Amino acid sequence: MSWLVPAEGPVRDRLAGVIARLTAEHGTPVFAPHVTINGTVDAEPDAATRGLERVVAGVPPFEVTLSGLGHEPEYFRSLYLRAEPHATLTALHEAGERAWGLDAGIPGVCSTEPPYRPHLSLLYARDLPEERKPAIAGGLGLALQVTIRVDAAEIWGDFRDEVTQWHRVARVLLAG
């Protein structure tokens, strides 16, 4: 899976804290804040790094506005912040699709199903009833809108397994 990483700082720390709190409250896996670019990326680490370098070539760090809370009955979209439409996000997604020869994605894997719907997940959960999610979202204490600055892209492997088995395969700084 390829994704964009929020820059270090108080906004990323606050989002990581929300994720950690939700995972503790609901017994779900913890993960780092990120905005998915593409789903499946099957490549060896060196090839993954080269591919990711091509995808982000010429892209400087940029801001993504997270403007609303969403929830769905999908594991990776159980509770999330919606990203506002952004030409750079769409361009990166399309470049990743071309670079890795991906089709429309794997059903249920983040934001790769058409149309591309970038988001920042807050909770991965399988058995959380939909009717509970609005109350959980309301109790987060997040002031919307949240603007994150993304300054790196990463590829993570073994995402089909338990989240605790995920590992970073490649990291590329956005440099423009």
CYANA upper distance limits for C-alpha pairs under 8 A (distance plus 0.5 A):
  1 MET  CA     36 THR  CA      7.95
  1 MET  CA     37 ILE  CA      8.26
  1 MET  CA     38 ASN  CA      6.35
  1 MET  CA     39 GLY  CA      4.93
  1 MET  CA     40 THR  CA      5.51
  1 MET  CA     41 VAL  CA      6.08
  1 MET  CA    155 ILE  CA      5.96
  1 MET  CA    156 TRP  CA      5.77
  1 MET  CA    157 GLY  CA      7.05
  1 MET  CA    159 PHE  CA      7.39
  2 SER  CA     36 THR  CA      6.55
  2 SER  CA     37 ILE  CA      5.88
  2 SER  CA     38 ASN  CA      5.68
  2 SER  CA     39 GLY  CA      6.87
  2 SER  CA     40 THR  CA      8.25
  2 SER  CA     41 VAL  CA      7.62
  2 SER  CA    153 ALA  CA      7.55
  2 SER  CA    154 GLU  CA      6.02
  2 SER  CA    155 ILE  CA      4.76
  2 SER  CA    156 TRP  CA      6.87
  3 TRP  CA     34 HIS  CA      6.59
  3 TRP  CA     35 VAL  CA      5.88
  3 TRP  CA     36 THR  CA      4.57
  3 TRP  CA     37 ILE  CA      5.25
  3 TRP  CA     38 ASN  CA      7.33
  3 TRP  CA    153 ALA  CA      6.07
  3 TRP  CA    154 GLU  CA      5.95
  3 TRP  CA    155 ILE  CA      6.98
  4 LEU  CA     34 HIS  CA      6.07
  4 LEU  CA     35 VAL  CA      5.61
  4 LEU  CA     36 THR  CA      6.76
  4 LEU  CA     37 ILE  CA      7.26
  4 LEU  CA    150 VAL  CA      6.74
  4 LEU  CA    151 ASP  CA      8.04
  4 LEU  CA    152 ALA  CA      6.36
  4 LEU  CA    153 ALA  CA      4.89
  4 LEU  CA    154 GLU  CA      6.88
  5 VAL  CA     33 PRO  CA      7.43
  5 VAL  CA     34 HIS  CA      5.53
  5 VAL  CA     35 VAL  CA      7.30
  5 VAL  CA    150 VAL  CA      5.90
  5 VAL  CA    151 ASP  CA      6.89
  5 VAL  CA    152 ALA  CA      5.78
  5 VAL  CA    153 ALA  CA      6.32
  5 VAL  CA    154 GLU  CA      7.72
  6 PRO  CA     12 ARG  CA      6.51
  6 PRO  CA     33 PRO  CA      7.54
  6 PRO  CA     34 HIS  CA      7.05
  6 PRO  CA    148 ILE  CA      6.44
  6 PRO  CA    149 ARG  CA      6.03
  6 PRO  CA    150 VAL  CA      4.76
  6 PRO  CA    151 ASP  CA      6.81
  6 PRO  CA    152 ALA  CA      7.85
  7 ALA  CA     12 ARG  CA      7.26
  7 ALA  CA    148 ILE  CA      7.89
  7 ALA  CA    149 ARG  CA      6.12
  7 ALA  CA    150 VAL  CA      5.80
  7 ALA  CA    151 ASP  CA      5.92
  7 ALA  CA    152 ALA  CA      8.01
  8 GLU  CA     12 ARG  CA      6.54
  8 GLU  CA     13 ASP  CA      7.95
  9 GLY  CA     13 ASP  CA      6.64
 10 PRO  CA     14 ARG  CA      6.46
 11 VAL  CA     15 LEU  CA      6.79
 11 VAL  CA    146 VAL  CA      8.45
 11 VAL  CA    147 THR  CA      8.39
 11 VAL  CA    148 ILE  CA      7.19
 12 ARG  CA     16 ALA  CA      6.55
 12 ARG  CA     33 PRO  CA      7.56
 12 ARG  CA    148 ILE  CA      7.82
 13 ASP  CA     17 GLY  CA      6.56
 14 ARG  CA     18 VAL  CA      6.82
 15 LEU  CA     19 ILE  CA      6.78
 15 LEU  CA     33 PRO  CA      7.08
 15 LEU  CA    122 LEU  CA      8.36
 16 ALA  CA     20 ALA  CA      6.59
 16 ALA  CA     32 ALA  CA      6.85
 16 ALA  CA     33 PRO  CA      6.46
 17 GLY  CA     21 ARG  CA      6.55
 18 VAL  CA     22 LEU  CA      6.65
 18 VAL  CA    122 LEU  CA      7.56
 18 VAL  CA    140 LEU  CA      7.68
 19 ILE  CA     23 THR  CA      6.61
 19 ILE  CA     30 VAL  CA      7.16
 19 ILE  CA     31 PHE  CA      7.83
 19 ILE  CA     32 ALA  CA      8.44
 19 ILE  CA     33 PRO  CA      8.25
 19 ILE  CA    122 LEU  CA      5.60
 19 ILE  CA    123 LEU  CA      6.88
 20 ALA  CA     24 ALA  CA      6.65
 20 ALA  CA     30 VAL  CA      6.47
 20 ALA  CA     31 PHE  CA      8.48
 21 ARG  CA     25 GLU  CA      6.66
 22 LEU  CA     26 HIS  CA      6.54
 22 LEU  CA     28 THR  CA      8.31
 22 LEU  CA    122 LEU  CA      7.99
 22 LEU  CA    123 LEU  CA      7.00
 23 THR  CA     27 GLY  CA      5.90
 23 THR  CA     28 THR  CA      5.15
 23 THR  CA     29 PRO  CA      6.37
 23 THR  CA     30 VAL  CA      6.27
 23 THR  CA    123 LEU  CA      7.25
 24 ALA  CA     28 THR  CA      7.44
 28 THR  CA    123 LEU  CA      8.03
 28 THR  CA    124 TYR  CA      7.08
 28 THR  CA    125 ALA  CA      6.77
 29 PRO  CA    124 TYR  CA      7.53
 29 PRO  CA    163 VAL  CA      6.77
 29 PRO  CA    164 THR  CA      7.35
 30 VAL  CA    163 VAL  CA      8.19
 30 VAL  CA    164 THR  CA      8.34
 31 PHE  CA    163 VAL  CA      7.85
 33 PRO  CA    120 LEU  CA      7.12
 33 PRO  CA    121 SER  CA      7.68
 33 PRO  CA    122 LEU  CA      8.20
 34 HIS  CA    120 LEU  CA      6.20
 34 HIS  CA    121 SER  CA      7.88
 35 VAL  CA    118 PRO  CA      6.84
 35 VAL  CA    119 HIS  CA      6.05
 35 VAL  CA    120 LEU  CA      5.47
 35 VAL  CA    121 SER  CA      8.20
 36 THR  CA    110 CYS  CA      7.44
 36 THR  CA    111 SER  CA      6.97
 36 THR  CA    118 PRO  CA      6.93
 36 THR  CA    119 HIS  CA      7.51
 36 THR  CA    120 LEU  CA      8.05
 37 ILE  CA     89 LEU  CA      7.83
 37 ILE  CA     92 LEU  CA      7.15
 37 ILE  CA     93 HIS  CA      5.47
 37 ILE  CA     96 GLY  CA      7.74
 37 ILE  CA    111 SER  CA      8.04
 37 ILE  CA    112 THR  CA      8.05
 37 ILE  CA    118 PRO  CA      7.93
 38 ASN  CA     93 HIS  CA      6.55
 38 ASN  CA     96 GLY  CA      6.92
 38 ASN  CA     97 GLU  CA      7.50
 38 ASN  CA    105 GLY  CA      8.30
 38 ASN  CA    111 SER  CA      7.70
 38 ASN  CA    112 THR  CA      6.12
 39 GLY  CA    105 GLY  CA      6.73
 39 GLY  CA    106 ILE  CA      7.68
 39 GLY  CA    109 VAL  CA      6.77
 39 GLY  CA    110 CYS  CA      7.46
 39 GLY  CA    111 SER  CA      8.04
 39 GLY  CA    112 THR  CA      6.30
 40 THR  CA    102 LEU  CA      8.06
 40 THR  CA    105 GLY  CA      7.73
 40 THR  CA    106 ILE  CA      8.04
 41 VAL  CA     48 ALA  CA      8.17
 41 VAL  CA    100 TRP  CA      6.96
 41 VAL  CA    155 ILE  CA      8.04
 41 VAL  CA    157 GLY  CA      8.45
 42 ASP  CA     48 ALA  CA      8.39
 42 ASP  CA    100 TRP  CA      8.38
 43 ALA  CA     47 ALA  CA      6.33
 43 ALA  CA     48 ALA  CA      5.74
 44 GLU  CA     48 ALA  CA      6.36
 45 PRO  CA     49 THR  CA      6.57
 45 PRO  CA    169 VAL  CA      5.97
 45 PRO  CA    170 ALA  CA      6.83
 46 ASP  CA     50 ARG  CA      6.78
 46 ASP  CA    170 ALA  CA      8.46
 47 ALA  CA     51 GLY  CA      6.54
 48 ALA  CA     52 LEU  CA      6.52
 48 ALA  CA    155 ILE  CA      7.74
 48 ALA  CA    169 VAL  CA      7.80
 48 ALA  CA    170 ALA  CA      6.89
 49 THR  CA     53 GLU  CA      6.55
 49 THR  CA    169 VAL  CA      8.26
 49 THR  CA    170 ALA  CA      5.64
 49 THR  CA    171 ARG  CA      7.45
 49 THR  CA    172 VAL  CA      7.79
 50 ARG  CA     54 ARG  CA      6.84
 51 GLY  CA     55 VAL  CA      6.77
 51 GLY  CA     99 ALA  CA      6.89
 51 GLY  CA    100 TRP  CA      8.01
 52 LEU  CA     56 VAL  CA      6.75
 52 LEU  CA     96 GLY  CA      8.27
 52 LEU  CA    153 ALA  CA      8.00
 52 LEU  CA    154 GLU  CA      8.11
 52 LEU  CA    155 ILE  CA      8.19
 52 LEU  CA    170 ALA  CA      8.22
 52 LEU  CA    171 ARG  CA      8.47
 52 LEU  CA    172 VAL  CA      7.42
 53 GLU  CA     57 ALA  CA      6.23
 53 GLU  CA    172 VAL  CA      6.83
 54 ARG  CA     99 ALA  CA      8.32
 55 VAL  CA     92 LEU  CA      6.95
 55 VAL  CA     95 ALA  CA      6.05
 55 VAL  CA     96 GLY  CA      6.39
 55 VAL  CA     99 ALA  CA      7.40
 56 VAL  CA     92 LEU  CA      7.37
 56 VAL  CA    153 ALA  CA      8.14
 56 VAL  CA    172 VAL  CA      8.47
 56 VAL  CA    174 LEU  CA      7.08
 57 ALA  CA    174 LEU  CA      8.18
 57 ALA  CA    175 ALA  CA      8.23
 57 ALA  CA    176 GLY  CA      7.32
 58 GLY  CA    174 LEU  CA      8.29
 58 GLY  CA    175 ALA  CA      7.15
 58 GLY  CA    176 GLY  CA      4.51
 59 VAL  CA    174 LEU  CA      6.36
 59 VAL  CA    175 ALA  CA      6.67
 59 VAL  CA    176 GLY  CA      4.77
 60 PRO  CA    151 ASP  CA      8.00
 60 PRO  CA    174 LEU  CA      5.64
 60 PRO  CA    175 ALA  CA      5.18
 60 PRO  CA    176 GLY  CA      4.19
 61 PRO  CA    149 ARG  CA      7.27
 61 PRO  CA    150 VAL  CA      6.07
 61 PRO  CA    151 ASP  CA      5.05
 61 PRO  CA    152 ALA  CA      7.96
 61 PRO  CA    174 LEU  CA      5.88
 61 PRO  CA    175 ALA  CA      7.06
 61 PRO  CA    176 GLY  CA      7.79
 62 PHE  CA    149 ARG  CA      6.02
 62 PHE  CA    150 VAL  CA      6.14
 62 PHE  CA    151 ASP  CA      7.50
 63 GLU  CA    147 THR  CA      6.94
 63 GLU  CA    148 ILE  CA      6.02
 63 GLU  CA    149 ARG  CA      4.78
 63 GLU  CA    150 VAL  CA      6.63
 64 VAL  CA     83 ALA  CA      7.12
 64 VAL  CA     84 GLU  CA      7.57
 64 VAL  CA     86 HIS  CA      7.92
 64 VAL  CA    147 THR  CA      6.13
 64 VAL  CA    148 ILE  CA      5.85
 64 VAL  CA    149 ARG  CA      6.77
 64 VAL  CA    150 VAL  CA      7.76
 65 THR  CA     83 ALA  CA      6.18
 65 THR  CA     84 GLU  CA      6.08
 65 THR  CA    145 GLN  CA      7.15
 65 THR  CA    146 VAL  CA      6.31
 65 THR  CA    147 THR  CA      4.86
 65 THR  CA    148 ILE  CA      6.91
 66 LEU  CA     81 LEU  CA      6.26
 66 LEU  CA     82 ARG  CA      5.88
 66 LEU  CA     83 ALA  CA      4.89
 66 LEU  CA     84 GLU  CA      6.56
 66 LEU  CA    119 HIS  CA      8.07
 66 LEU  CA    120 LEU  CA      8.29
 66 LEU  CA    144 LEU  CA      7.68
 66 LEU  CA    145 GLN  CA      6.15
 66 LEU  CA    146 VAL  CA      5.54
 66 LEU  CA    147 THR  CA      6.47
 66 LEU  CA    148 ILE  CA      8.17
 67 SER  CA     81 LEU  CA      7.34
 67 SER  CA     82 ARG  CA      6.42
 67 SER  CA     83 ALA  CA      6.76
 67 SER  CA     84 GLU  CA      6.91
 67 SER  CA    144 LEU  CA      6.08
 67 SER  CA    145 GLN  CA      4.99
 67 SER  CA    146 VAL  CA      6.94
 68 GLY  CA     81 LEU  CA      6.04
 68 GLY  CA     82 ARG  CA      5.76
 68 GLY  CA     83 ALA  CA      8.19
 68 GLY  CA    144 LEU  CA      6.98
 68 GLY  CA    145 GLN  CA      7.55
 69 LEU  CA     79 LEU  CA      7.79
 69 LEU  CA     80 TYR  CA      6.26
 69 LEU  CA     81 LEU  CA      5.11
 69 LEU  CA     82 ARG  CA      6.56
 69 LEU  CA    137 ALA  CA      7.48
 70 GLY  CA     77 ARG  CA      8.47
 70 GLY  CA     79 LEU  CA      6.33
 70 GLY  CA     80 TYR  CA      5.75
 70 GLY  CA     81 LEU  CA      6.51
 70 GLY  CA     82 ARG  CA      6.97
 71 HIS  CA     77 ARG  CA      6.56
 71 HIS  CA     78 SER  CA      5.59
 71 HIS  CA     79 LEU  CA      4.88
 71 HIS  CA     80 TYR  CA      6.64
 71 HIS  CA    130 GLU  CA      8.15
 71 HIS  CA    133 LYS  CA      7.34
 72 GLU  CA     77 ARG  CA      6.06
 72 GLU  CA     78 SER  CA      5.65
 72 GLU  CA     79 LEU  CA      7.39
 72 GLU  CA    130 GLU  CA      7.72
 73 PRO  CA     77 ARG  CA      7.62
 73 PRO  CA     78 SER  CA      6.41
 73 PRO  CA    126 ARG  CA      8.28
 73 PRO  CA    130 GLU  CA      7.13
 74 GLU  CA     78 SER  CA      6.08
 74 GLU  CA    108 GLY  CA      6.79
 74 GLU  CA    125 ALA  CA      8.41
 74 GLU  CA    126 ARG  CA      7.73
 75 TYR  CA    108 GLY  CA      7.84
 75 TYR  CA    124 TYR  CA      5.72
 75 TYR  CA    125 ALA  CA      5.65
 75 TYR  CA    126 ARG  CA      5.69
 76 PHE  CA    108 GLY  CA      7.69
 76 PHE  CA    109 VAL  CA      7.11
 76 PHE  CA    110 CYS  CA      5.99
 76 PHE  CA    121 SER  CA      7.50
 76 PHE  CA    123 LEU  CA      7.98
 76 PHE  CA    124 TYR  CA      5.61
 76 PHE  CA    125 ALA  CA      7.86
 77 ARG  CA    110 CYS  CA      7.06
 77 ARG  CA    121 SER  CA      6.83
 77 ARG  CA    123 LEU  CA      7.93
 77 ARG  CA    124 TYR  CA      7.14
 78 SER  CA    121 SER  CA      8.19
 78 SER  CA    122 LEU  CA      8.41
 78 SER  CA    123 LEU  CA      6.33
 78 SER  CA    124 TYR  CA      5.93
 78 SER  CA    125 ALA  CA      6.26
 78 SER  CA    126 ARG  CA      8.19
 78 SER  CA    128 LEU  CA      8.39
 79 LEU  CA    121 SER  CA      6.64
 79 LEU  CA    122 LEU  CA      6.03
 79 LEU  CA    123 LEU  CA      5.65
 79 LEU  CA    124 TYR  CA      7.59
 79 LEU  CA    133 LYS  CA      7.68
 79 LEU  CA    137 ALA  CA      8.03
 80 TYR  CA    119 HIS  CA      6.95
 80 TYR  CA    120 LEU  CA      6.04
 80 TYR  CA    121 SER  CA      4.61
 80 TYR  CA    122 LEU  CA      5.45
 80 TYR  CA    123 LEU  CA      7.34
 81 LEU  CA    119 HIS  CA      6.08
 81 LEU  CA    120 LEU  CA      5.64
 81 LEU  CA    121 SER  CA      6.78
 81 LEU  CA    122 LEU  CA      7.70
 82 ARG  CA    117 ARG  CA      8.32
 82 ARG  CA    118 PRO  CA      7.16
 82 ARG  CA    119 HIS  CA      5.11
 82 ARG  CA    120 LEU  CA      7.15
 83 ALA  CA    117 ARG  CA      8.18
 83 ALA  CA    118 PRO  CA      5.98
 83 ALA  CA    119 HIS  CA      5.45
 83 ALA  CA    120 LEU  CA      7.70
 84 GLU  CA    118 PRO  CA      8.41
 85 PRO  CA     89 LEU  CA      8.16
 85 PRO  CA     90 THR  CA      8.41
 85 PRO  CA    118 PRO  CA      8.43
 86 HIS  CA     90 THR  CA      6.95
 87 ALA  CA     91 ALA  CA      6.54
 88 THR  CA     92 LEU  CA      6.55
 89 LEU  CA     93 HIS  CA      6.66
 89 LEU  CA    118 PRO  CA      8.08
 90 THR  CA     94 GLU  CA      6.66
 90 THR  CA    116 TYR  CA      7.89
 91 ALA  CA     95 ALA  CA      6.51
 92 LEU  CA     96 GLY  CA      6.54
 93 HIS  CA     97 GLU  CA      6.75
 93 HIS  CA    116 TYR  CA      8.18
 94 GLU  CA     98 ARG  CA      6.83
 95 ALA  CA     99 ALA  CA      6.45
 96 GLY  CA    100 TRP  CA      6.50
 96 GLY  CA    101 GLY  CA      8.49
 96 GLY  CA    102 LEU  CA      8.29
 97 GLU  CA    101 GLY  CA      6.17
 97 GLU  CA    102 LEU  CA      5.31
 97 GLU  CA    103 ASP  CA      7.40
 98 ARG  CA    102 LEU  CA      7.17
104 ALA  CA    112 THR  CA      6.88
104 ALA  CA    113 GLU  CA      6.05
104 ALA  CA    114 PRO  CA      6.69
105 GLY  CA    109 VAL  CA      7.78
105 GLY  CA    112 THR  CA      5.59
105 GLY  CA    113 GLU  CA      5.92
106 ILE  CA    112 THR  CA      7.76
106 ILE  CA    113 GLU  CA      7.55
107 PRO  CA    113 GLU  CA      7.08
108 GLY  CA    113 GLU  CA      8.34
109 VAL  CA    113 GLU  CA      8.08
111 SER  CA    116 TYR  CA      6.20
111 SER  CA    117 ARG  CA      5.72
111 SER  CA    118 PRO  CA      6.32
111 SER  CA    119 HIS  CA      7.78
112 THR  CA    116 TYR  CA      6.20
112 THR  CA    117 ARG  CA      7.96
113 GLU  CA    117 ARG  CA      8.49
128 LEU  CA    132 ARG  CA      7.72
128 LEU  CA    133 LYS  CA      8.09
129 PRO  CA    133 LYS  CA      7.53
130 GLU  CA    134 PRO  CA      8.35
132 ARG  CA    136 ILE  CA      6.94
133 LYS  CA    137 ALA  CA      6.53
134 PRO  CA    138 GLY  CA      6.53
135 ALA  CA    139 GLY  CA      6.76
136 ILE  CA    140 LEU  CA      7.16
151 ASP  CA    173 LEU  CA      6.47
151 ASP  CA    174 LEU  CA      5.67
151 ASP  CA    175 ALA  CA      8.36
152 ALA  CA    171 ARG  CA      7.40
152 ALA  CA    172 VAL  CA      6.09
152 ALA  CA    173 LEU  CA      4.67
152 ALA  CA    174 LEU  CA      5.55
153 ALA  CA    171 ARG  CA      6.30
153 ALA  CA    172 VAL  CA      5.86
153 ALA  CA    173 LEU  CA      6.86
153 ALA  CA    174 LEU  CA      7.57
154 GLU  CA    168 ARG  CA      7.51
154 GLU  CA    169 VAL  CA      7.93
154 GLU  CA    170 ALA  CA      5.90
154 GLU  CA    171 ARG  CA      4.85
154 GLU  CA    172 VAL  CA      6.84
155 ILE  CA    168 ARG  CA      6.53
155 ILE  CA    169 VAL  CA      5.95
155 ILE  CA    170 ALA  CA      5.59
155 ILE  CA    171 ARG  CA      7.11
156 TRP  CA    166 TRP  CA      6.88
156 TRP  CA    167 HIS  CA      5.92
156 TRP  CA    168 ARG  CA      4.86
156 TRP  CA    169 VAL  CA      5.75
156 TRP  CA    170 ALA  CA      7.59
157 GLY  CA    166 TRP  CA      6.13
157 GLY  CA    167 HIS  CA      5.96
157 GLY  CA    168 ARG  CA      6.80
157 GLY  CA    169 VAL  CA      6.64
158 ASP  CA    165 GLN  CA      6.96
158 ASP  CA    166 TRP  CA      5.65
158 ASP  CA    167 HIS  CA      7.45
159 PHE  CA    163 VAL  CA      6.93
159 PHE  CA    165 GLN  CA      8.00
159 PHE  CA    166 TRP  CA      6.03
161 ASP  CA    165 GLN  CA      6.93
161 ASP  CA    166 TRP  CA      7.95
162 GLU  CA    166 TRP  CA      7.69
